[in-house]
């Protein structure tokens, strides 16, 4: 059989693995950071209405600029992030990954580089390589916070064209302060004009305020968001960014024609009409996340402080064996490749109870016990 390496693929893609998480048929799946609550029936009905309206004109192309949707997203950000945003400052695409891809197509590419601080969201590196952008892994502290001094030095040495900051960070759940982002932004601009992208995919679950107000007066700073998590619409594939209007104009140079379908736009607009209900689910998940943290610590586990809808826990001598021990008990969590640590998504109360029971049972069996030894080097998550 022909293999990928037998094809004339680009050299930087050879030996790489596609992004993905195993979807196994088990009772409790807590490995992909999905919102466990289905959309409420009134919203489902409203989606059907809006999609039916859109279907009557599917013979025509959709609004290529998605003005109505971007206006709704701007209103949502203005209301929830404490900073007024206009439609000209918002752009939307098929998931935040396409937003990131468009940013890298515009500001990265061959002969340019991007930097992130790993372990972090692995798609930052994958999309960079996919757009021909050289990837640079920046440093983190042992507690998974960003080492600001070391990060500033790395920016000065490597002179990246794009810098990614993930807050809350995936897979660790740690938030990044405004002070840290500004330090990195200023350090980057001191070298050359550099785009700094703050990935806020999980910000609605955070204890801290959004970093969105930082874009004011900073045309090289971008905040990316998604409707997959807080809005419980992972199947919708809708991401968006907020930035200076010039950034929105720039990414339109690389967007595909009519990239957001009429059905996608209609569905997203329906979700925005039910923001209060959906954010109510977020409040429930935050409470469940905190309960799981308490349960893990009571079971003797070490937990990284989380501002997201997931928790990184450990430490294990054999991470894969610990993952398998939980899977054997019907619970699927995520092994991101961070030595000694696993990640679990906050689920429904029943799912969380099943997970905590599995942890307690696994600790009493032959499964690896937590190990408090110093963590080894950090690969991409």
C-alpha positions in Angstrom: 0.0 0.0 0.0 1.1 3.5 -0.7 2.1 5.4 2.4 2.1 9.1 3.1 5.9 9.2 3.0 5.7 7.7 -0.5 3.9 10.8 -1.7 5.7 14.1 -2.5 4.4 15.8 0.7 6.2 18.9 2.0 9.2 18.0 4.2 7.9 19.8 7.3 4.8 17.5 7.2 6.7 14.2 7.1 6.5 12.3 10.3 3.7 14.4 11.7 0.5 13.0 13.1 -2.9 14.6 12.5 -4.8 16.1 15.4 -7.4 13.9 17.0 -8.6 12.2 20.1 -9.7 8.5 20.3 -13.5 8.2 20.2 -14.1 4.9 22.0 -17.4 3.3 22.8 -17.4 3.6 26.6 -20.0 4.8 29.1 -18.3 8.0 30.1 -16.3 10.1 27.5 -14.5 13.0 29.1 -11.6 13.4 26.7 -12.5 16.2 24.2 -13.5 19.2 26.4 -17.1 19.1 25.0 -20.0 20.7 26.8 -21.9 17.7 28.0 -25.3 19.4 28.0 -27.4 19.1 24.8 -28.9 22.3 23.4 -32.2 23.1 25.0 -35.3 22.2 23.0 -36.4 25.9 22.6 -33.1 26.6 21.0 -33.3 23.5 18.8 -36.7 24.7 17.6 -35.3 28.1 16.9 -32.4 26.7 14.9 -34.9 24.7 12.8 -36.8 27.9 12.1 -33.7 29.9 11.1 -32.3 27.0 9.0 -35.7 26.6 7.3 -35.6 30.3 6.4 -32.0 30.0 5.1 -33.0 26.8 3.1 -35.4 28.8 1.0 -32.4 30.7 -0.5 -29.8 28.0 -0.7 -29.7 28.4 -4.4 -28.0 31.7 -3.6 -24.6 32.2 -2.1 -24.6 33.2 1.6 -23.6 36.6 2.9 -19.8 36.3 2.3 -19.0 38.9 5.0 -21.5 37.4 7.6 -22.4 40.9 8.7 -25.5 39.9 10.7 -23.6 37.2 12.5 -20.5 39.4 13.2 -22.9 42.1 14.6 -24.4 39.5 17.0 -20.9 38.3 18.0 -19.8 41.9 18.6 -22.8 42.5 20.8 -22.1 39.3 22.8 -18.5 40.4 23.4 -19.4 43.9 24.3 -21.9 42.6 26.9 -19.8 39.8 28.4 -16.1 40.9 28.1 -16.4 44.4 29.5 -15.2 46.2 26.3 -17.2 47.7 23.5 -16.5 45.9 20.2 -17.9 46.9 16.7 -18.8 44.7 13.8 -15.7 45.9 12.0 -13.5 44.4 14.7 -15.0 40.9 14.5 -14.4 38.1 12.0 -15.9 34.6 12.0 -14.9 31.3 10.3 -15.5 27.6 10.5 -14.2 26.9 14.0 -11.5 28.8 15.8 -9.0 26.6 14.0 -9.9 28.2 10.7 -9.6 31.6 12.3 -6.1 30.6 13.4 -5.3 29.2 10.0 -6.4 32.4 8.3 -4.2 34.4 10.7 -1.2 32.3 9.9 -1.9 32.4 6.2 -1.9 36.2 6.5 0.9 36.9 8.9 2.9 33.6 8.8 4.0 31.4 5.9 7.2 30.4 4.3 10.2 32.3 5.7 8.3 33.3 8.8 7.9 31.8 12.2 5.4 31.3 15.0 6.0 30.8 18.7 3.9 29.2 21.5 4.6 28.1 25.0 4.2 24.4 25.4 2.5 22.3 26.5 -0.3 24.2 24.9 -3.0 23.7 22.2 -1.2 21.4 19.7 -3.1 22.9 16.8 -1.1 26.1 17.0 2.0 24.1 16.0 0.1 21.9 13.5 -1.5 24.8 11.7 1.8 26.7 11.7 3.5 23.8 9.9 0.5 23.4 7.6 0.9 27.0 6.4 4.6 26.6 6.0 5.3 28.7 9.1 8.3 27.5 11.2 7.2 26.6 14.7 9.2 27.6 17.8 8.4 26.1 21.2 8.8 28.6 24.0 9.4 27.9 27.7 7.0 27.4 30.7 7.6 27.1 34.4 7.3 23.8 36.2 3.8 24.8 37.4 2.8 25.4 33.8 2.7 29.2 34.0 4.7 31.2 31.4 8.2 32.1 32.5 7.9 35.8 31.5 11.6 36.6 31.6 12.5 33.4 29.6 9.7 34.1 27.2 10.8 37.6 26.6 14.3 36.4 25.9 13.0 33.7 23.5 11.0 36.3 21.6 14.1 38.6 21.4 16.3 35.7 20.1 14.0 34.0 17.7 12.1 37.1 16.4 8.8 35.3 15.6 6.2 36.8 13.3 3.3 35.4 15.3 3.2 34.6 19.1 0.4 32.4 20.5 -0.8 32.8 24.1 -3.5 30.4 25.2 -5.6 31.5 28.2 -7.0 29.4 29.8 -4.3 27.1 28.5 -5.1 23.7 27.0 -4.2 21.1 28.3 -3.2 22.6 31.7 -6.2 24.9 32.4 -4.0 27.7 33.6 -5.0 31.3 32.9 -2.6 34.0 31.8 -2.6 37.5 33.3 -3.0 40.7 31.4 0.5 41.7 32.8 2.1 38.7 31.1 0.3 39.2 27.8 1.4 42.9 27.7 4.9 41.9 28.6 5.1 39.5 25.7 3.3 41.9 23.4 5.7 44.7 24.2 8.7 42.5 23.9 7.6 41.3 20.5 6.9 44.8 19.2 10.3 45.9 20.4 11.9 43.5 18.0 9.7 44.0 14.9 5.9 44.2 14.2 4.6 40.9 15.5 1.1 39.5 15.7 0.2 38.3 19.2 -2.8 35.9 19.3 -4.6 35.3 22.6 -6.5 32.0 22.3 -9.6 32.3 24.6 -11.4 29.2 23.6 -12.3 28.4 27.2 -12.5 31.9 28.7 -16.2 31.7 29.7 -15.2 29.1 32.2 -12.4 31.2 33.8 -12.3 32.8 37.2 -10.6 35.8 35.5 -11.9 38.4 33.1 -11.3 38.2 29.4 -8.2 39.8 28.0 -10.3 41.3 25.2 -9.9 44.9 26.5 -6.2 44.7 25.7 -6.8 45.0 22.0 -7.7 48.7 22.4 -4.8 50.7 20.8 -2.9 47.6 20.0 -3.4 46.7 16.3 -1.0 43.7 16.6 -3.0 42.0 19.3 -5.8 39.5 18.4 -8.2 37.6 20.7 -9.7 34.4 19.2 -12.9 32.7 20.5 -15.2 29.7 19.7 -18.8 28.7 20.1 -17.8 25.1 20.6 -17.3 25.1 24.3 -19.4 27.6 26.3 -22.2 27.6 23.7 -22.3 23.8 23.6 -22.1 23.9 19.9 -19.0 21.8 19.0 -20.8 20.4 16.0 -21.5 23.8 14.6 -17.9 24.7 13.9 -18.0 28.4 14.5 -15.0 30.4 15.7 -14.3 34.1 15.7 -11.8 36.8 16.5 -11.8 40.4 17.8 -9.0 42.8 16.8 -8.3 46.0 15.1 -10.4 46.5 11.9 -7.2 46.4 9.8 -6.7 42.7 11.0 -10.2 41.8 9.9 -9.5 43.4 6.5 -6.2 41.5 6.3 -7.6 38.0 6.9 -10.2 38.5 4.2 -7.3 38.5 1.7 -6.9 34.7 2.4 -10.4 33.6 3.2 -12.1 31.3 0.8 -15.1 32.7 -1.1 -18.4 32.4 0.9 -16.5 30.3 3.5 -19.4 30.4 6.1 -22.5 28.6 4.8 -26.0 30.1 5.2 -26.9 27.2 7.5 -23.9 27.8 9.7 -24.7 31.5 10.0 -28.4 30.8 10.7 -27.5 28.3 13.4 -25.0 30.5 15.1 -27.5 33.4 15.2 -30.0 31.2 16.8 -27.5 30.3 19.5 -26.7 33.9 20.2 -30.5 34.5 20.9 -30.2 32.0 23.7 -27.0 33.2 25.3 -28.4 33.5 28.8 -29.6 29.9 28.9 -26.3 28.6 27.5 -24.2 30.6 30.0 -26.3 29.1 32.7 -24.9 25.7 31.7 -21.5 27.2 31.9 -22.1 28.2 35.6 -23.1 24.6 36.3 -20.0 23.2 34.7 -17.8 25.6 36.6 -19.3 24.3 39.8 -18.9 20.7 38.7 -15.2 21.4 37.7 -14.5 22.7 41.2 -16.2 19.7 42.7 -14.1 17.3 40.6 -10.9 19.2 41.7 -11.9 18.7 45.3 -12.6 15.0 44.7 -9.3 14.4 43.0 -7.4 16.0 45.8 -9.3 14.0 48.4 -8.2 10.9 46.4 -4.6 12.0 46.8 -4.1 13.3 43.3 -2.2 16.4 42.3 -4.2 18.9 40.3 -3.2 21.9 38.3 -5.4 25.0 39.0 -8.0 25.1 36.3 -9.8 28.1 34.7 -11.3 25.9 32.0 -13.9 23.1 31.7 -11.2 20.5 32.1 -8.6 19.5 34.7 -5.1 18.3 34.4 -4.3 15.8 37.2 -1.5 13.3 38.2 1.2 12.6 38.7 1.8 9.1 37.4 4.8 7.0 36.9 3.2 5.5 33.8 0.7 7.9 32.3 -0.6 5.5 29.7 -1.1 2.8 32.2 -3.1 5.2 34.4 -5.2 6.2 31.3 -5.8 2.5 30.5 -6.8 1.8 34.1 -9.5 4.4 33.9 -10.6 3.2 30.5 -10.9 -0.3 31.9 -13.5 1.2 34.3 -15.5 2.7 31.5 -14.1 6.2 31.7 -12.2 7.8 28.8 -9.9 10.8 29.6 -7.2 12.4 27.5 -3.5 11.6 27.5 -1.9 14.7 25.9 1.6 13.4 26.1 2.5 15.6 29.1 4.6 13.2 31.2 2.9 12.3 34.5 -0.4 14.0 33.7 -3.8 13.2 32.3 -6.7 15.6 31.4 -10.4 15.1 32.2 -13.3 17.2 31.0 -15.9 18.4 33.4 -19.1 16.4 32.6 -22.5 16.0 34.0 -22.8 15.3 37.7 -23.3 11.6 37.0 -20.3 11.4 34.6 -18.1 13.2 37.2 -19.2 10.8 39.9 -18.3 7.8 37.6 -14.9 9.4 36.9 -14.1 10.0 40.6 -15.3 6.5 41.5 -13.0 5.1 38.7 -10.1 7.2 40.1 -10.6 5.9 43.6 -10.9 2.3 42.4 -7.9 2.5 40.1 -5.8 3.8 43.0 -6.7 0.8 45.1 -5.8 -1.6 42.3 -2.7 -2.4 40.3 -3.0 0.9 38.4 0.0 3.3 38.8 -0.1 5.5 41.9 0.5 9.2 41.8 4.2 10.1 41.7 5.3 13.4 43.1 8.7 13.3 41.5 9.8 16.2 39.4 8.1 16.3 36.1 10.2 15.6 33.0 10.5 17.8 29.9 7.3 19.1 28.3 6.3 17.9 24.8 3.6 19.4 22.7 0.2 18.5 24.1 
